[in-house]
Amino acid sequence: MSRASTVLYHKFKRVPWFLLCLICITASLGFAMLYSAANGALHPWCLPQMIRFSFGLGVMFTIAMIPLNLWLRLAYVSYGISIILLVAVHLFGDIGMGAQRWLDLGILKIQPSEVAKITTILALARYFHRFPPHKHTSLLFIAVPMAMIAVPLALILKQPNLGTATLLGGICVWMMFASGMHRRYFVFGLIAIAVAAPVAWQTMHDYQKRRVMTFLNPSADPLGDGYNITQSIIAIGSGGLTGRGFTQGSQTQLDFLPEKQTDFIFTVLAEELGFLGGALLLCTYTAMIISIIGMAYHSASLFGMLIAHGIAAMLSLHLLINTGMVMGMLPVVGIPLPLLSYGGSIMLSIQIAFGLVMNVWVHRDEKLTFYG
């Protein structure tokens, strides 16, 4: 066996198989829900999703085997490419449902905001690896990462895509906290948000304001803006403890539930598998998040630790916002549920994210020395 083959074999043995099993179980549950949402058919959602996931598994393993040091070197480059893609969306992007979020590259159609979540995590991890917060306390130190965050946030908000922008902001705050940044910066941030809130409200689009008002009082317009959340709450409530049964959900099968294959896929599960099915799914996600955070603290480098924390934040916030949204606890902002919601961009981005986490674990003993 050659030296390269030996190295690859040892890396393969270090793959976090427990996490991979959780990913496959969750994705399989998603396939079943998409099959049910299509009234018991593989098309148009289940089979394409299975093909995407299978392709993504190969991507995950490829990413996991690449030396962590190479991801350090590529962090800023990938971030720059994602910014170019976000700018390209505003110049050439496809418009759908009143927003300009997609970029048609011919062979595939991508949502650059999904790419930006991953690349911003890499860029911030590299910056804090080079400038650990406990060694740098000047205002210039914090100005640089704030600018790195502000650029993709502004471009995503302009699409407009409030949900993804909110999620990206939350990921960055989590990473800054995990990096050891002094708490005074977070206090200043909270004050700035409170001061800027009235201005932000005035700059929001009308449909975004209606979503907030619908969240506060969904019964005010049950056949209009409040329709989605009203039907979702009815479906979840009708599921009871054990659910109506697989492919037997009335709200799902009779098409009362809109966007059931994407943002409201958790509602399909809760109606058909009940509280127990929903609780099982949440436990699976929780186990993923806890295992990723555990991997973060086994990394020998701050770069690896912060990547894992960023992915844990990404998964946690997707889960929190999506489930809160479909249960009427948060405004509807169009955040999909990873591994369950139908969509190519979200599936590929979350599998790339998992690939990076696996990479951090496989190379957990690697001490990075490149600071250029």
C-alpha positions in Angstrom: 0.0 0.0 0.0 1.4 3.4 -1.0 2.0 6.2 1.5 -1.0 8.2 0.0 -3.3 5.2 0.3 -2.2 4.6 3.9 -2.9 8.3 4.9 -6.3 8.2 3.2 -7.1 4.9 5.0 -6.2 6.3 8.4 -8.3 9.4 7.6 -11.2 7.3 6.6 -11.1 5.4 9.9 -11.4 8.7 11.8 -14.6 9.7 10.1 -17.3 10.5 12.7 -19.6 7.6 11.8 -22.1 8.4 14.6 -22.7 11.9 13.1 -22.9 10.3 9.6 -25.6 7.9 10.8 -27.6 10.7 12.3 -27.4 12.6 9.0 -28.6 9.6 7.0 -31.5 8.9 9.5 -32.7 12.4 9.3 -32.4 12.6 5.5 -34.3 9.3 5.2 -37.1 10.7 7.3 -37.1 13.7 5.0 -37.4 11.4 1.9 -40.4 9.8 3.5 -42.1 13.1 4.2 -41.5 14.3 0.7 -43.0 11.0 -0.6 -46.1 11.6 1.6 -46.4 15.3 0.6 -46.6 14.2 -3.1 -49.6 11.9 -2.1 -47.5 8.8 -2.1 -45.3 9.4 -5.2 -41.6 9.6 -5.8 -42.0 12.6 -8.1 -41.7 15.5 -8.1 -39.8 15.8 -4.8 -38.7 12.6 -3.2 -36.5 11.0 -5.9 -34.7 14.2 -6.9 -33.9 14.8 -3.2 -32.6 11.3 -2.8 -30.3 11.8 -5.8 -29.0 15.1 -4.5 -28.3 13.6 -1.1 -26.4 10.7 -2.6 -24.3 13.1 -4.6 -23.8 15.2 -1.5 -22.4 12.2 0.4 -19.6 12.0 -2.0 -19.0 15.7 -1.6 -19.0 15.3 2.2 -16.3 12.6 2.1 -14.2 14.5 -0.4 -14.3 17.7 1.8 -13.5 15.6 4.9 -10.3 14.1 3.4 -8.8 17.5 2.3 -6.1 18.8 4.7 -7.5 21.3 7.1 -4.6 23.6 6.3 -5.9 23.9 2.7 -9.3 25.1 3.9 -7.4 27.8 5.9 -5.6 28.9 2.8 -8.9 29.0 0.7 -11.0 30.7 3.3 -10.7 34.3 2.1 -10.8 33.2 -1.6 -14.0 31.3 -1.1 -15.5 34.3 0.8 -14.5 36.6 -2.1 -16.2 34.3 -4.6 -19.4 34.2 -2.6 -19.5 38.0 -2.5 -19.0 38.1 -6.3 -21.9 35.6 -6.7 -24.1 37.8 -4.4 -23.4 40.8 -6.5 -24.1 38.8 -9.7 -27.5 37.9 -8.2 -28.4 41.6 -8.2 -27.2 42.1 -11.8 -28.3 38.9 -13.5 -30.3 36.9 -11.0 -33.7 35.3 -11.6 -36.7 36.9 -9.9 -39.2 34.7 -8.2 -42.0 35.5 -5.7 -41.0 39.1 -5.6 -37.3 38.4 -4.7 -34.1 38.2 -6.7 -32.2 35.3 -5.0 -31.2 32.8 -7.6 -28.4 32.6 -10.1 -28.8 30.5 -13.2 -25.3 29.1 -14.2 -26.7 27.0 -17.1 -26.0 23.5 -15.7 -27.4 24.3 -12.3 -29.3 27.0 -10.5 -27.9 28.2 -7.2 -28.8 30.4 -4.3 -25.6 32.3 -3.5 -26.9 33.3 0.0 -26.6 29.6 1.0 -22.9 29.6 -0.3 -22.3 32.9 1.7 -23.2 31.2 5.0 -20.5 28.6 4.6 -17.8 31.0 3.3 -18.4 33.6 5.9 -17.9 30.9 8.6 -14.6 30.0 7.0 -13.5 33.6 6.7 -14.3 34.5 10.3 -12.7 31.3 11.5 -9.5 32.2 9.6 -9.5 35.8 10.9 -9.9 34.8 14.6 -7.3 32.1 14.1 -4.9 34.8 13.0 -6.0 37.3 15.6 -7.2 35.5 18.7 -9.6 37.8 20.6 -7.8 37.3 24.0 -4.7 38.8 22.4 -6.3 41.7 20.5 -8.7 44.2 22.1 -8.4 47.3 19.9 -11.4 48.7 17.9 -9.6 48.0 14.7 -9.6 44.3 15.6 -13.4 44.2 15.8 -13.9 46.5 12.8 -12.5 44.0 10.3 -14.8 41.0 11.1 -17.8 43.4 11.4 -17.0 44.6 7.9 -16.7 40.9 6.7 -20.1 40.2 8.2 -21.8 43.5 7.0 -21.0 43.0 3.3 -22.8 39.7 2.7 -25.6 40.7 5.1 -26.3 43.9 3.1 -26.3 42.0 -0.2 -28.6 39.4 1.2 -31.0 41.9 2.7 -31.1 43.7 -0.7 -32.5 40.6 -2.4 -34.6 40.8 -0.1 -34.0 37.8 2.1 -34.6 38.8 5.8 -34.6 35.2 7.0 -31.2 34.2 5.7 -29.7 37.5 6.7 -31.0 37.0 10.3 -29.6 33.5 10.3 -26.2 34.6 9.0 -26.1 37.3 11.7 -26.9 34.8 14.4 -24.2 32.4 13.2 -21.6 35.2 13.3 -22.6 36.3 16.8 -22.3 32.6 18.0 -18.8 32.4 16.4 -17.6 35.6 18.0 -18.8 34.4 21.4 -17.1 31.0 20.9 -13.9 32.8 19.9 -13.6 34.3 23.3 -14.4 37.9 22.3 -14.9 40.2 25.3 -18.5 40.6 26.5 -18.4 44.4 26.2 -18.7 44.0 22.4 -21.9 42.1 22.7 -23.3 44.7 25.1 -22.5 47.4 22.5 -24.1 45.3 19.8 -27.4 44.9 21.7 -27.5 48.6 22.3 -26.9 49.3 18.6 -29.6 46.8 17.6 -32.1 48.5 20.0 -31.3 51.9 18.5 -31.4 50.7 14.9 -34.7 48.7 15.3 -37.1 51.6 14.4 -35.0 52.5 11.4 -34.9 48.9 10.3 -38.7 48.7 10.6 -39.1 51.6 8.2 -36.8 50.1 5.7 -38.6 46.7 5.6 -40.7 45.7 2.6 -44.5 45.8 3.0 -44.8 42.0 2.8 -42.1 41.6 5.6 -44.1 44.0 7.8 -47.3 42.0 7.1 -45.5 38.8 8.2 -44.5 40.4 11.5 -48.1 41.6 12.1 -49.5 38.2 11.1 -47.2 36.6 13.7 -48.6 38.9 16.3 -52.2 38.2 15.3 -52.6 35.4 12.8 -56.4 35.3 13.1 -56.6 38.9 11.8 -56.5 37.7 8.2 -56.9 33.9 8.2 -57.6 33.6 4.5 -54.8 36.0 3.5 -51.4 36.6 5.1 -52.4 34.4 8.1 -53.5 31.4 5.9 -50.1 29.5 5.9 -49.6 29.7 9.7 -53.2 29.0 10.5 -53.2 25.8 8.4 -49.9 24.8 9.8 -51.1 25.1 13.4 -54.3 23.1 12.5 -52.2 20.3 11.0 -49.7 20.1 13.9 -52.6 20.1 16.4 -54.5 17.4 14.5 -51.5 15.1 14.7 -51.9 14.5 18.4 -49.6 12.1 20.2 -49.0 9.5 17.5 -50.2 11.2 14.3 -52.8 10.5 11.7 -50.5 7.9 10.0 -48.1 7.9 7.2 -49.6 9.5 4.0 -52.9 10.0 6.0 -52.6 13.7 7.0 -55.7 15.5 5.8 -54.1 19.0 5.7 -51.2 17.6 3.7 -53.0 15.2 1.3 -55.8 17.6 0.5 -53.4 20.5 -0.2 -54.6 22.8 2.5 -51.0 23.2 3.6 -48.9 25.5 1.3 -45.2 25.1 0.7 -45.5 21.7 2.4 -42.4 20.3 0.6 -40.1 23.2 1.7 -40.6 25.5 4.6 -43.5 23.6 6.2 -42.1 20.0 5.9 -42.0 19.8 9.7 -45.8 20.3 9.7 -46.2 17.3 7.4 -44.2 15.2 9.9 -46.0 16.5 12.9 -49.5 15.8 11.4 -48.7 12.3 10.2 -46.3 11.1 12.9 -47.6 13.2 15.8 -45.8 14.6 18.8 -43.7 11.5 19.1 -42.4 11.7 15.6 -41.7 15.4 16.0 -39.9 14.8 19.3 -37.8 12.0 17.7 -36.7 14.4 14.9 -35.8 17.1 17.4 -33.8 14.6 19.5 -31.9 13.6 16.3 -31.0 17.2 15.5 -30.1 17.9 19.1 -27.7 14.9 19.1 -26.1 16.2 15.9 -25.6 19.7 17.4 -24.2 18.3 20.7 -21.8 16.0 18.8 -20.6 18.9 16.6 -19.9 21.1 19.6 -18.0 18.3 21.2 -15.9 17.9 18.0 -15.1 21.7 18.2 -13.4 21.3 21.6 -11.3 18.4 20.4 -9.7 20.5 17.6 -6.1 21.5 18.1 -6.6 24.7 16.2 -8.8 27.7 16.8 -9.7 27.6 13.1 -11.1 24.1 13.3 -12.9 24.8 16.5 -14.6 27.9 15.1 -15.7 26.1 11.9 -17.4 23.4 14.0 -19.1 26.1 16.1 -20.2 28.0 13.0 -21.8 24.8 11.6 -23.4 24.0 15.0 -24.9 27.5 15.0 -26.1 27.2 11.4 -27.9 23.9 12.2 -29.3 25.2 15.5 -30.7 28.4 14.1 -32.2 26.7 11.0 -33.9 24.3 13.4 -35.0 27.0 15.9 -36.4 29.4 13.3 -38.1 26.8 11.1 -39.9 24.9 13.9 -40.7 28.2 15.7 -42.1 29.6 12.4 -44.4 26.6 11.6 -45.8 26.5 15.1 -46.6 30.3 15.1 -43.9 31.2 17.7 -41.9 33.2 15.2 -42.7 35.2 12.0 -42.7 33.3 8.7 -39.4 34.2 7.1 -38.8 31.3 4.7 -36.1 29.3 6.5 -36.0 25.6 5.4 -35.3 22.7 7.6 -31.9 21.1 6.8 -32.0 17.6 5.3 -35.8 17.6 5.3 -36.9 20.5 3.2 -36.9 20.1 -0.6 -34.3 22.1 -2.5 -30.9 21.7 -4.1 -29.1 24.7 -2.7 -30.0 24.0 0.9 -29.2 20.3 0.6 -25.8 20.9 -1.0 -24.9 23.7 1.5 -25.8 21.7 4.6 -23.8 18.7 3.3 -20.8 20.9 2.5 -21.2 22.1 6.1 -21.2 18.6 7.5 -18.2 17.8 5.3 -16.3 20.6 7.0 -17.3 19.3 10.4 -16.1 15.9 9.5 -12.9 17.4 8.2 -12.3 19.2 11.6 -12.8 15.8 13.4 -10.6 13.8 11.0 -7.8 16.5 11.3 -8.4 17.3 15.0 -4.7 16.8 15.9 -3.5 19.1 13.1 -1.8 22.3 14.4 -2.1 25.0 11.8 0.9 27.3 11.3 -0.1 29.2 8.2 -1.0 32.8 8.9 -0.5 34.6 5.6 
